Amino acid sequence: IEDLNKRFNENDDNKFFNLYLLSSYSRLNNRKLNGLSLINDNQVKEIINIHFQDSEKIKTLKNKIKSFDEIKNLSSIKVRDQYEENPYPRWKEVIKYKKITIEEYVNLEIMPNKGSYSIENPEILIAGCGTGRELVVLAKYFKKAKFFAIDLSLNSLAYAKMKCEENNVDNIDFLQCDILSLKKLNKKFDIIFSTGVIHHMENPDKGLEILCSCLNKNGLMRLGLYSEIARKNIINIKKEIKNIFPKRITDKSIREVRDFIFSSDSKSSIEIKKINDFYSMSSVRDLIMHAQETNYSINDIKLLLKNLNLTFIGFSNPKVKIIYKKEFPDDQKMLNLDNWIKFEKINNSAFISMYQFWVTK
């Protein structure tokens, strides 16, 4: 990296190329780069925006976001610190969208099941909005909805707010807040989205119980939880790297762990190296070096929903449902969780991206 920095400052012939390489491996705003402002190239300007201007925007926006209640839980503090250092994902553009009603959206997600979910001007909580990729899309879908977005990480919230401004989204209130403090806000919501969040809590069951307490009667909730079966290789890798796992995670230690996996020929290492998230700093930390993580089975989900009196109304993974339909044609609404347990035993990697599903209170 230092050699690339030196080459950029000394070598005019390959200035573009050296900058592209350097920007892939290092934060440019921490470096002295001679002649950077003289480069007149659109792709270079985009790199400069990401490394310099975005950093300044995020720094400014952090001061505009309020915090609620002190974050005291030790696991919450660890998770917050991880995403302060490595916000994830650092996304660029939202998917294409069209105007759609809440009812149409939910029914598309849970199809072939269908229900009546018409809600006028809904209050929607995004519990753990992260850097806002899902949030921005939803806010563009549902312009009459009022969104309330919380997260542990102020850097992630500022990134999300920046992306909202870029996409002309203004129907969102942001707050740095732990899910554990939500009851103190004394707010109720019609819909709650919490994708890939509660499985990073010290006590996910408690987190879900709190979310349920904030949900209006007949309210809807979309959850995303890690699958123990689908993440078998990731779980195995975490066991392999346990002895070299650093107490203090830095860019250097993330690279050392990744080098170890690169040099390994274990089945799990080979599979991990096929995952896109293995190839950037924030995402590989989220993938295999997370501060707090719980994995689930469908049976765990079944018991969890029963204990909280929640009704399962459908998985949202469309490709998975196409396969399920062929194997269990009699389950026309695809709501039989016992069948889904059998399905996953045969199709181990079906939920590699998480169980994503809807419930109603």
Summary of the structure (lengths in Angstrom):
residues: 361
radius of gyration: 21.9
end to end distance: 52.8
largest distance: 69.1
contacts: 1100
relative contact order: 0.11
helix: 51%
strand: 14%
